[in-house]
Amino acid sequence: MLEKSFGLFFFLKQPKNQKSDVRYVYLRITVDGTSKELSTKRVWGDLI
């Protein structure tokens, strides 16, 4: 029987050229060892 795997991982990412405290929320989806990252188009932190 073949074993299948599936995972979701949310994490924060800050652009390297940005000095503010705003971080973008990303999602990493992993299926059978192959992963893809995508943006949730959400922010975390102060918006000034």
N, C-alpha and C positions, 0 to 999 in steps of 0.2 A: 504494500500500500504506500502510495506517495504522500509525503507529508507536505502540507501547505503552510505558509506563514503570511501574516498580514500585520502591519503596524502603522500607527499614527503617532507623530511627534510634533507638538507645537513648540516653537522657540522664537526668541526675539533677536532681531538683527538690526544693527546700527550702520548706516552708510559711513564709509571711511572718510569722506570729505565733509561730513556734517558734525558740528560742534555742539548741537543742542542735545537735550535729554530724550528726544523722541526716538522710539524704536518701532520697527515694523514687525508685525506678527506674521510668521511664515509657518508653513505646514510641510512636513516631510512624510510622504507615504511610501512605505516599503512593502512590496509584494514579492515573495519568494527570493529575497536577497537583492532585488532591483529597486533602487530608490529614486524618487523624483521630488524636487522642492517646488512649492508654489506659494505665491503671496495670497494672504487672505484679504488684502486691501484694508486692513485695520491697523491702527497705531496704538502704542502704549506709551504714556508719558504726558508731559506738559505740552500743550499746543498754544504757543504765544504768537 
